[in-house]
Amino acid sequence: MSVDHAEEAAATSLRYYSVAPGVRLNVRSGPGTSYNIVRVLAEGAKVPVFCQTSGTTVSGPYGTSKIWDNIDNGEFVADVYVQTGSDGYIAPRCG
């Protein structure tokens, strides 16, 4: 975790969200399916959402959306695989 994310986590109460059941989720280097896969999350993983941004439209267990969640520096997952409880943005936009 970078200093920026650590400071941001300390400033706000960081919440972790569950990845859809039975899913091994690809983590990408940017907000879209054309970005490289940097790692794969295990089934049952929980992720923080530091910020969100628009990217490739993806369909998943929680609908169809172009929202991507930033879960660490240079690591993004499609929001439709994360149970945030919302179809919209739940975190600040990535800048």
C-alpha positions in Angstrom: 0.0 0.0 0.0 1.4 3.4 -0.9 1.8 6.3 1.4 -1.0 8.1 -0.4 -3.5 5.2 0.1 -2.4 4.8 3.7 -3.0 8.4 4.4 -6.3 8.3 2.6 -7.3 5.2 4.5 -6.5 6.9 7.8 -8.4 10.0 6.9 -11.6 8.1 6.0 -12.9 4.9 7.6 -11.8 2.4 4.9 -14.4 -0.2 4.1 -13.8 -3.5 2.4 -16.3 -4.9 -0.1 -16.9 -8.6 -1.0 -16.1 -9.9 -4.5 -19.0 -11.8 -6.0 -19.2 -15.4 -4.7 -17.3 -18.0 -6.7 -15.4 -15.5 -8.7 -11.6 -15.4 -9.1 -11.4 -11.7 -10.1 -8.7 -10.3 -12.5 -7.0 -7.3 -11.2 -5.8 -5.0 -14.0 -3.3 -2.2 -14.3 -5.9 0.2 -15.5 -9.7 0.7 -15.8 -10.4 -1.7 -18.7 -10.2 -5.1 -20.1 -7.4 -4.0 -22.5 -5.0 -3.4 -19.5 -2.7 -6.1 -18.3 -3.7 -8.5 -15.6 -1.4 -7.8 -12.6 -2.9 -10.5 -10.3 -6.0 -12.6 -9.7 -8.0 -12.3 -6.5 -9.0 -15.6 -4.8 -12.6 -16.6 -4.3 -14.0 -14.9 -1.2 -11.7 -11.9 -1.5 -12.6 -8.5 0.0 -11.3 -5.3 -1.5 -11.0 -1.6 -0.5 -12.3 1.0 -3.0 -10.0 4.0 -2.8 -11.6 5.7 -5.8 -13.6 4.9 -8.9 -13.3 5.8 -12.6 -14.9 5.2 -15.9 -13.5 2.5 -18.2 -14.5 -0.5 -20.4 -18.1 -1.5 -20.0 -18.3 -4.9 -18.4 -21.2 -7.3 -17.5 -21.0 -9.3 -14.3 -22.9 -10.7 -11.4 -24.0 -7.2 -10.3 -25.1 -5.8 -13.7 -23.5 -4.0 -16.5 -21.3 -0.9 -15.9 -18.3 1.1 -17.0 -17.3 1.8 -13.4 -13.9 0.5 -12.3 -12.7 0.3 -8.7 -9.1 1.3 -7.7 -8.1 -1.2 -5.0 -4.4 -0.3 -4.8 -1.8 1.7 -6.7 -2.1 0.7 -10.4 -4.8 -2.0 -9.5 -8.3 -1.9 -10.8 -11.3 -4.3 -10.8 -14.6 -4.1 -12.6 -17.2 -2.7 -10.2 -19.8 -5.3 -11.4 -17.9 -8.0 -9.6 -17.8 -6.1 -6.3 -20.8 -6.0 -3.9 -20.9 -2.3 -3.1 -24.7 -2.2 -2.7 -25.0 0.4 -5.5 -25.1 0.6 -9.2 -23.4 4.0 -9.1 -20.3 5.5 -7.7 -19.7 4.9 -4.0 -16.2 6.5 -3.7 -14.5 9.6 -5.0 -13.5 9.8 -8.7 -9.9 8.8 -9.3 -7.8 11.9 -10.2 
